[in-house]
Amino acid sequence: MSNQEKLLIIVESPSKTKTIAKYIDNASVIASVGHFKDLPKKEMGIDIENDFAMKIQTMPDRKKFITQLKSEVKKADRILIATDPDREGEAIAADIAEEIEEDIERVEFTEITKTAVQHAINNSRDINYNLVDAQRARRAIDRIVGFTFSPVLWKTLRSIKSTGLSAGRVQSVALRLLVDREKERNKFIKNTFYTIEADLKEQGHDATFKAKLVSYDNQKIAKSDDFGKFDSGLKNDKLLLIDKAKAKDIKNESENNNWEISKIESKPTSSSAAPPFTTSTLQQDASRRFGYSPKRTMVVAQKLYEQGFITYMRTDSTNLSTEAVGASKKFILDKFGKDFLPDSPNIYKSKVANVQEAHEAIRPAGTTFKEPTHVLNSLGADEAKLYELILNRTLASQMKPAQYIRTNIEIINGKSVYKASGNITTFKGYTAAYEQALSRTQKVVVALPTIEKDSKIIHNNIDALEKNTTPPRRFSEAMLVKEMEARGIGRPSTYSSILDKIVKKEYVIKQSKTLIPTFVGIAVTQLLENHYLPLFNERFTASMEQQLDAISRSESTYVSVLEEFYHGRENYVGVAKLLQEEIDIAKACTVNISEKTNIRIGKFGPYVEKDGSNITIPQDLFLGDLNQEAIDKLSTMQKEDNIIGTFNNGENILLKVGRYGPYVELQESKKRASIPKGTSSEDITETMASDLLSLPKTLGAHPDTGEDILATFGPYGPYVKCGKINASMKSTDSPLTITLEEAIKLIQDRKLKFEPTILGADPKTKKDISIKRGRFGPYVTDGKKNVSLKGYSIEDVTLEEAMKLLAEKK
């Protein structure tokens, strides 16, 4: 690279431009801001009869970039396309090359450091059109699926959802995983059993330890895993099922018998570190430790990558480069010492199938890893937390295993055998890398006290604990990503967007970090499953990923893959034939619960069809919750004779349930009141129902205006009202319990949001300086600058203080 050459470097993200410009002299760096060409929005844009030719065109809002690109090209001696090192980046590079019709060079780097960028510039290559064809094939397949099967959903299911219905090759398979799990929960049968736990200690000592009953009268004790999920009883009848009566008997026996240690076994064991992060495992760990959604994780990781702190964050490789291993070794030596380094680098087998796309694992960038405090000072807390997670995982992957002594103690008590287990750490190994970061969440593990075989054991306490088997867990976002990766559904670059789509389409809702399919999502899944299973199944989706990989390896072609996809092959019928299927709408909108019970998904929401009557399903109940007990309860609450008391006018009060949940109603006048969110219908008393039906409640007069302040429920939840001002309460608060003082504050806060407090005018600019309330609390503003007043008492903020705060903001 000559110092006289004028370089034009084209990247995807604007955030990279400044970082790269710092490293390379005499270079202009511009950003494409992702794709600037795509298929037309209002037509398929695929000519099926002409080798599936794609009608790729410049997006209407991206013409400004084309103008900028062509202007910069005229000034450059070398044109370097440095879009992301994946299929999408390669396709953008091809679009740029086609647009400017000049000699270009493709450069790629997986970390934005000076060394990596300069090395890439000195080692440019041609565009890899195999990767481009693989991207084009994916785009064409997804477009054909969307434009052919989404209209089927519009026509057949518009009665249950009028807008937003669509089918996607990968998203529909991901949705099916959630629906299948929800159906498993619906079929689940709960089993109850008991376990016995003893709190033991050596006589004359204070240290205690817990032991669990493992066998009684030579029969092993049944645990949760020994029961079937969809039937009652044990899978193995040779096991002992302890019920309440038996638990009481064994507990009494154990309290009256002597304890004798029959066996003590201690043996060394070890655990090895997990591999460095892939996209999937990073999303899972960030969710588990910080509660981050996959989308949030990728947004934060993108910032870290663009600012040169980590390597490229879309990868399914667990490989580390020689430079990364060297940087890890140096960091480990400096921080932990040579005892923590293995004799040779730890190597992890990668699952990646396509060598051309096998980047490094996600790791700190560069040949010297930075401390998390550096990231905290440069970017922020979220970025520093995620960087620390990546750093620790990378370091741990290159450290020795942790070493333990595992001790098992068997204790006899009459016919009962109890067992206690514990670990003693003898060498921390890789776990040392996590100690500081894990201190906030790590559970304290108590090791067994030192006990000899002839030690006399006594009990402090013995508990008989009732246990219930639990239904299959609903997927969290991180769990679903893990499952998709294991089954070969989607790619690292698509996980986050797939989750976004199924939530946005209202096929799924997020509740307490879990993903729950809605009844609309179930109907969509059942329709696709009933009629288009050859296309919308995980085997086909995984197979398609392999075919796309084959294109990128030059083992297949764009046309041959599209031909098979559309027209079929020996063991797959193809899209064209599938579209001839006659649709059974009723079957798609029905979930069979039992011989006499079905759930129907109708125009006004889902309902249970049982014994000739229809039972409305509230919005907060889902398929997995609707066991027979829940259905019977709904049926009772929807009967006209479900009387729970009498109102002050003599009318009966009914407790009922509707589409939006439980409510109380006066039998004659039909006046209704919703039950507060978070309140169980079992907790509704006659007094509470009467109070709810008496709303709105007058709390008192506003001290400034004298107007009455009222509290009540509205279409959007509880709120208070004073004159023309309405102020929402928290959804978990109740108009029945809110105080006058709390209501006055809500009214004042609401008023402040729309009626700013003007402190005065700036003597220099003559602009009004005022206090307003926004989403994140009160702030001071001059119309251009905003400064948070967090930590300040609004009443005490003067004009002078406000001016000072605004002046200090750069």
N, C-alpha and C positions, 0 to 999 in steps of 0.2 A: 504494500500500500504506500504509494508515493505521498509525501507531505503536500505536494502541489495539487493532487487530485481533489476535486469537489465531489463529495459523496452525497447521495440521496438515500436515506434509510427509511423504509416504510414499515411501520409496526401496526399492530391492531389497536392497542389501547393508548389513549392520550396520556395516561399516567406514566407510561414508559418513556415518553419522548424526552422529558427533562433529564431523567436518569441516564439514558444512553448518550444524550448530547454532552453530558459532563465528561464522558469517557473518550469521545472521539472528536478530535479537532477537525475543522474544515468540513463539517457534515451538517446537512439539514435533515431533521428527523420529523416526519409527519405520521399521523395515525389514520388508518382507514375506518376506525371505530367499528370493528367487526365487518360483517358482510356488507357490500354496497351493491351487490347484484343478487337477484333471486328470481324464482318463478312468479308470474303474475298472481295477484291476490284473488281475482274474480274468475279465473279459469284454471283448469288443471295444468295446462302448460306442458303436457307430455304427449307427443305424437306417437301413439301406440302402433300405428300402421307404418311408421317410418323409423324403425329401430329405436323406438322410445326416445326420440330426439327431444331435448329439453329447450323450452323457450325461455332462456335466461335473459333477463333485462335489468338495466340499472333501476334501482328503486327511486321513485319520484323525489324523495327528500334527500337523496345522496348525490345529486348532480353538482352541488357545490364542491364536494370532495374531488370529483373528476376534474373540475376546473383547476383546483389547487394542485392536484397531482400533475396535470399536463404542464402547468406553469413551472413547477419545481423540476420536472424532467428536463426542460430546456436548459436549465442552469447546471445540470449535473454531468460529471464525467463517468461516474459509475452509479448504477441503480441497483440497490440492494434491498431485496424483499425479506424482511425479518418478522413475518407473521408467526403466530404460535406454531410450535413443532407438533402438529397433529393434522388429521385429515381436513378439518375445517380451515386451519391456517394454510394448508397446501392449496385448497380450493380458492381461497382469497388471493393467494399469490398468482394462481393461473388466471384469475379474472383481471388482476392488475396488468399482468404481462400482455393479455389480449387487448386491453384497453389502450395501452401506450404504444404498442408495436415497436418497442425498442429492445436492444439487448439488455437483459436483466440477469442478475445473479441471485440465487436463493441462499440465504444464510439462516442458520437456526442455532439457538442456544437454549439451554434448559435452566439457566440462571443468569440474572442480569448483573454481572460483575464486570469490571473493566477487563480482566483477563479473559473471561468467557466471550465477551462481545468482540474483542480484538481477534481472538482465535477464530471466531466464526467468520469475521470479515476476511481473514487471511486464508480461509478454507471454504470458500463458497462452492456451491454445486448448482446443477440444473434443477428445475422443478421436476418433482417425481409425479408423473402423470398417472401412475398406477394408484397412488394415494388419492389423487384428484378424482379418478374414475370411481373409486370406492366411496368417496363422499357423495359424488353425483348419484350413484346407485342408491345409497341410503335415502337421499333427498327425494329421488323419483319414487321409490317404493312407499315412503311415508306420504307423499303427495297423492299417489294413486289410492292408498288406503283411505286417506282423509276425504278425497273427493268422490269416492265410490260408496263407501260404507256409512259415512256421516249422514247423507241424505236418506238412507234406509232408516236410521234412527229418528230423523226428523219426521218422516212419514208415519212410522209405526208407533212411536212413543210420545208424540207431541201432546197427547191428552194428559200425560202425567208431568211433563215439563215442556213448556212451549219454546224455550230458547236455550242455546248453549250446548245442545247435545252434539257429541262428536265421538268418532272412533279413532283410535291411534294404534299403530302396530305394536308398540312397546307399552304404551300407557294402559291399554286394555288388558294386557297380560299381567301387568303389575296390579291393576285393580282386581283382577280375578284372584290373585293371592290373598287379598284382603277379604274378598267375598267368601272364598272357601273357608278361611279362618273363622269368619263370623257364623257361617253355617255349622261349623264344628262346635262353636260355643252354644249355638241353639240346641244342638243334639246332646250336649253334655249332660250327664247325670251325676249329681253330687253324691259322694259317699262319705259317711262319717265314721271315724275311728278314733282310738285313744292311743297316746304314747305315755310312757312313764319315764320321768327324769328324776334323778337323785342328786342332791347337793351333798357331796361327801368331803371328808377330811381325815387326815391321820390323827388318831387320838393324841391330845396334848399339843397339837399344832393349830395355827389359825388359818393357814392357807387352804382354801377349798377348791374343789374341781367338780365339774358336772359329768355324770355318767348316764347313759341311756340304756333302757332295757332292750336287749337284742334277741333274747329267746326266753321261752318259759316252758318248762316241762319238755325240753328237747324239741320244741317247735319254734321256728324263727318267727319273729313278730312282723306283721304286715306293715308296710310303709305306704306313703302316697303313691309311689310309682307302681305298686303291686295291684292297683285297681284299674279296670278298664275305663276309658273316657266316656263311652257311650252306652254303658250298661251298669247295673248295680252288681256289687260283689267282686270277689277277688279273681284275678287271672289264674292263680295257682291255689288250689284248695288245700294244699299241704301247709300253707302258712296259717298263723294264728291271728284272727281278727279280734282285737280287743274292743269290746263295747263298754258302755258306762259301768255296768254291773261288774264285769270282769276286771276292769281297771281298778275299781274300788277294792275288790278282793286282793288283787296283786299288791296294791299299795299297802293294805293292812298287813299282808304277809311280810312284805319287805321291811315294814316298820318294826316288826316283832322278831325278825330273824337276824342272825349275825352276818357280818360282811367278811368275806375272805378273798384275798387276791389269789387268783389261780394262775395268772400268766402275766408277765411283763415282757414286751418285745420292743426293742429299740434298734432302728437301722438307719443308716445314712440315706438321704435322698437329695434330689436337686431339682431346680427348675431353671429353664433357659429363657432368655428374653424373646419377646415377639419380634418379627421382622420389622424393618423400617416401614414407615407409612406408605400405603397406596391411597388413592382418592377415597376409596370406600372405607378403609380402616381409620383414616383421619376423621371422616365424618362420624363414624361410630364412636370413636373415643372422645371427640369434642362434644357429642351429644351426651355421652355417659358422664363426663366430668363437669361440663359447663352448662348442659342443657341447650346447646346450640342446635338449631335446625341445620340440615345439610346445606340449605341455601345460605344461611348466615356464615357457616364455616367456609364456604367457597368464596364469599364476598371478602371475608377477612384474609383468607389465603391469597386471593388475587392481589390485594394491597401489599402483602408481604413479598410476593413474587415481583411485582412491578417496581418495588423500592429496593430490590436486590437483596432481600433477607433470606429467601428460600428458593429452592429449585421449582420447576414447573409443577403445578399442583393437580394436573389431570393426567394420571398415570395408573397403570395396574401392575407396575414393576416393583419388585422389592430389591433390585440391584443397587449397589453403591459403587461409585467410581473409585479408582485408585486414589484420587485426590481426596475424596470424601472419607475414605478409610484412614488416610494419613492425617486429615484434620481431626477426625474422631480420636485417633490414637494420641495426638498431641494434647487435646483437651482432657482426655482421661488421665494421662500422665500428670498433667499440671494440677488437676482437681482431686483425683482419687489415688494416684500412685500406680506403680508398675504391677503391683499384685493383682490389680483388677483387669489387666490386659491378657487376653488369651495368647497362646503361642503363635497362632496364625489367625488372620481375619476370619470372622464368622461369615459364612456365605449362606444365603437363603434362596431356596428354589422358588423362582417366580412362576406364577400361573399364566403369564402372558404368552399368547400363541404367535403373535406377529412380531418378529424381531425388528422389523423396520419401524414399528411404533413403540418399541420397548424403551422408554426413557428410564432415567434413574428413578429411584424411590423419591418421595418428598423428604427433603433434608435441608439443613441450613446451607446457604449458598457460600461459595468461596473455599479457599484452602485454609482459612482460619475462621473458626466459628465465633460469632459475636455472642455476648451475654444478653439475656433478655432485657436487662435495664437499658441497653442501647436502643432496643426496639421501642420500649416504653417512652423514652425521651423523644424518639423520632416520630412515632405514629400514635400510639395510645394503648390503653389497658387491654382491649380485646385482642389487638395484634400481638401484644407482648405475651398474653396468656397462651395464645395458639402457637406462637413461636417457641415458647418454653416447652410446650407439649411435643413439638416436632424435634427440638434439640434433645430433650431427654430420651425420646424414643430412639433417635439416631445413635446417641451415645450408648444407651443400654444394649442396642443390637450388636455393639462391638466390645462388650464386656464379658467377663467370665460368668458362668451360671452361679446362682445363689445356692448355698449348701445348707442343709438342715439335718437334724436328727429327729426322726419321726418315732414317737413312742405310743404304743397301744397297751392299755391295761384292761385285763378281763377280771371282773369281780363277781364272785358267786354269792347269792343270797337265797338259801333254800332252793326252790325250783327255778329261780330267776337268775339269768346271766346279764350283767350290765357291762357296758364298754365305755371307756374314756380314751380320748386321743388328743395329742398335742404335738406341736413342733417347737424345736429350739433352733434358732438360727446360729450356725457356726461360721458362716461367711456370707456377707451381704451380697457380694457379686453385683450383678446388674441392678439390683433393687436400690443400690446407693444412688443411682442416677435420679430416682424418683422421690427420694426422701423429703426434700424440701417442698416440692410441688404437691406431694400427696398428703402432707401434714394436715391439710384442711379437711380431707375427706376419708383418710385411711382409717379402717376399723382397728381398734386395739385388740391384738391377739394375746390372750393370756396363756402362757405355757403351763404344762402340768407341773405341780410341785414335785420335788425329788422324793420318791417313795420306793421302799424296798418290798420284796415279795412277802416278808413276814411282818410288815407293818400292820398295826391294828387300825382298822377303818371303822368310822362311825358316820352316821348321817346327820346333817343339820335339818334337812327337809326333803320330802318326797312329793312330787306333783304328778297327778294324773291329768293330762292335758287333752282336751277335746280338739280334734283336727278335722278339717274337711278337705276333700280333694278339690282342686281348683280347675276351672275351665282353661282351655288353651289360651295363652296370652294373646291379646291383640298386638299387632305390630306397632312399634314406634317407628318414626322415620328412619332412624339408624338401623333398626332391626330389618326393615324392609329393604334398605340398601344392601345390607349384608346378604339377605336372601336372594335378591336379584343378582348380585355378583356370583353367588354360589351356583345359581341355576343358569348363568350365562345370558341373563336378560339385560339388555342395554349395555352402555359403556360408561367409563368414568365421567366423561363430559356430559352425559345425559341424565344421570341419576337425579340431580337436584331439579331439573326442569320437568321431569316426569312427575315428581311429587307435587310440584307447583300446579301442573295441569289438572291432575285428578281432584285436587282441592278446589281450584278455581272453577271447575265445571260442576261443583257440588255433588260429585260422585262420592266424595269422602269428606268427613269433617275431622278436625283435630280437636281432641278433648283430653285434657290432662296428659299431653305429650303422646297420646296414642292416636292411631288412624282408624276411624270407624266408617265402614261403607254405609251410605244412605240407601234408602229403598230405591231411589232412582238409579244409583250405582249398581244395585243388585239386579234391577230390571235390564239395564244395559248389558251387564255381564251375562245374564241368562239368555238374552236374545242372541248375542254373539256366540255364546257357547252352544246353544241349540242348533244354530243354522250355519255358523262360519267357523266351527272348531278347528278345521285344518289350518286356518290362517291365524286365529287368535289363541294360540297355545304356546306354552313355554318351549317345547321342543322345536317348533317351527321358528320361534323368535331366536333361540340360541343358534339354530342351524343357519339362519339368515346372517347372524353376526359372523359365523365362520365363513360364509360365502363372500361377505364383504372383505374379510381378512384375506381370502384367496385372491380377490381382485387386486388388493394392495401388494400382494406378493407376486403378481403377474401369473398366477395359476388359473385365473378365470378372467372373464371380461364383463364389462358393463352390460352389453347386449344379451349375452347368454344368461346371466343372472336374472335380468328383467323378463326375458322370454319365459323362463321356467316359472318365475313368480306369477306372471299374468296368465299364461296359457297352460301351465301345469307340466307335470312330468309323471313318471310311472307310478310313484306312490304319493302324489300330491295333485289335487284336482285343478288348482289354479283359480285366480280371481274371477276370470270370465265365467266359468261354470258355477262358481259359488253364488254369483249375482242372480242366477236363475232360480234360487231357492224361494219357495213360497213361505212367507213369514206367519208364524202362529203367535199373534200378539198376546192372547190370553195366557198362554203358557209362559211367556217371558215375564209377565206381570203377576205370576203366582208362585208362592213359596209354600210347599207342602210341609206342614208341621206334624200331622198325624192323620190317621184314616178319616177322621171327621173334622179336621181343622186345617184351614188354609189361610195364608196371609195374601191379600189382594192389594195390588198397588194401583190406586185409582186416581182420578182427576183431582179429588180433594184430599189426597194423601192416602197413606196405607191404613188398612183395617183388617181385623180378624173376621173370617167367615166361619162361624161355628154353630151347628145345630139350627140352621136356618136364620140366624140373626147376625148382624154386623156390629163389630166392636171397634170403635175408633182407637187408633194407636197414637199416643201423644208424640210430639216432636222430639222429646228427650228420651224416648225409648227406641232401642234398635233391635235388629233381628236377634243378636246374641243374648239379649236380655229377656226375650219373650219365651220363657219356659211355661209349662202348664200352670204353675202357681201364679205367675205374673198375668197370664191371660184370664184366669179365674178372678183375680183381683180387679182387673179392668172391667170385666163383665159386671161384677157386683157394683162398682162405682158408677156405671152408666145406667143402672136401673133407677126408675122413678121413685122407688121406695127406700132408697139409701139415706134415710133421715138420721141426722146427727144432733138435732135439737130444735128449739123453737125461738123465733125472732121476737123482738119486743112488741110487734103488732099481731102476734099470734100465728103467723105463717110458719110452716115447717121449713127447716133449713136442710137442703140436700147437699151431700158431698158427691161431686161428679168429676168426670175426667173427659177432656176433649182433645182436639188436635194440638192445642198449645199447652196442655198439661192439666193438672187438677184445679178445680175451682169450686166455690160454694154458690148455691143458688136458692132464692126464695121460691117455694113451690108454686104459689099462685101468681105473683107479679112477675116472676122470671128475672128479677134483678140478680145480677151476677157479680162476683168479685174473685179475682185471681188469688191463688195462694202464693205467698212470698217465695222467691227463689231460695232454694236450700232448705225449705221446710217440707218435711215428709207429710204425706196425707194422713198417716197414722197419728201425727202429733196435733191434728186440727181438732180443737175442742169446740163446744157450743159457744163458749165465751169468745174465743178467737174468731170464729166464723161470724158472730154477731158484730164484733168490732170491724171486721173487714167489710161487711155489708153496710156498716154505718158511715163508711168513708164518703166524701172527704172529711178529715178531722181538723177542727180549728185548733191551732196551737197557741194562738195569742196574737196580739197586735205588734206590728213593726214599730220599734221605738222612734224612728225618724218620721215615718209617714202616717202612722196610726192605722194603716190598712191591715186587715186580717191576713195572717199567714196560714195557708191550708196545706195539708199533706194528704196525698192519695196515690193511686196507681193510674198509669196511662198506658197507651199502646206500646210504649218503649220502656216501661218499667216505672219504679216509684219516683215521685218528684214532689217538690214543694212549690207553692204558688203565692205570689204577693202582687196584687194589682195585675199589671201586664207582664210581669216577669215570672217565668217558669225556670226552675233550676232542678236538674236531675240529681237524684240521690244515687249512691252506689247500688248496683243490682242486688247486693246481699243485704242492704239496709231495708228497714220496714217503716212505712208511714205510722204504724202503731206505736213505735218505740222512739222515734226521733224527737229530740227536745226542741224547745223554742230557740235556744241559743245556737244549736247546730243548724237549724233552718235559717236563722238570720245570717249566719256566716255563708251558707250556700247562696243565699240571695245576694249578699254583698259581692261574693266572688263572681257570680254571674253578671252582676251589674258592672263590675270593674272590667270584665272582659269586653263588654260592648261600650262602656262609658269610661274611657281612660281618665285617670287623675292627672290634670295638667299642673305641673309644678311651677311652670313659668317659662319665659323665653330666654334663650341663650343671648347674652349681650352682644356677642360678635356676629352670629349668623342670623339672629332674630327668629330662629325656629323654636317652636314650642317643644319643650322637653316634658314627657309624660310617662306615667306608669301604666302598663297594660298587663293583662294576664293571658298567657298562652298555654299551649298544651303541656309545657314543662314547668309551669308556674309563672309568677310575676316577673316582669322585666322592665327596664327603663329604656326609652327610645327617643331619638331625635328625628325619626322618620327614615333614617338611613341605617344607623347603627343600633343594634340591640344588645343590651348587657343584662344577664340574668341577675335577679335579686335574691337568689338562693342564700339563705342564712341571714338575710336582712329582715327587719320588721318594717313593713311597707309604710306604716304610719310615721316612722322616724326618718324616712329618707327625705332629705332636703334638696332644693335645686342645686346647691353647691356640690353636695355629694354626688348627685346624679351626673353633673357636668364632669366631675373628676373621673367617675367610672367610665364615661363615654370617651374621655380624652385618653385614658389608659389603654383602651382597646385599639389595637393596630388595624 
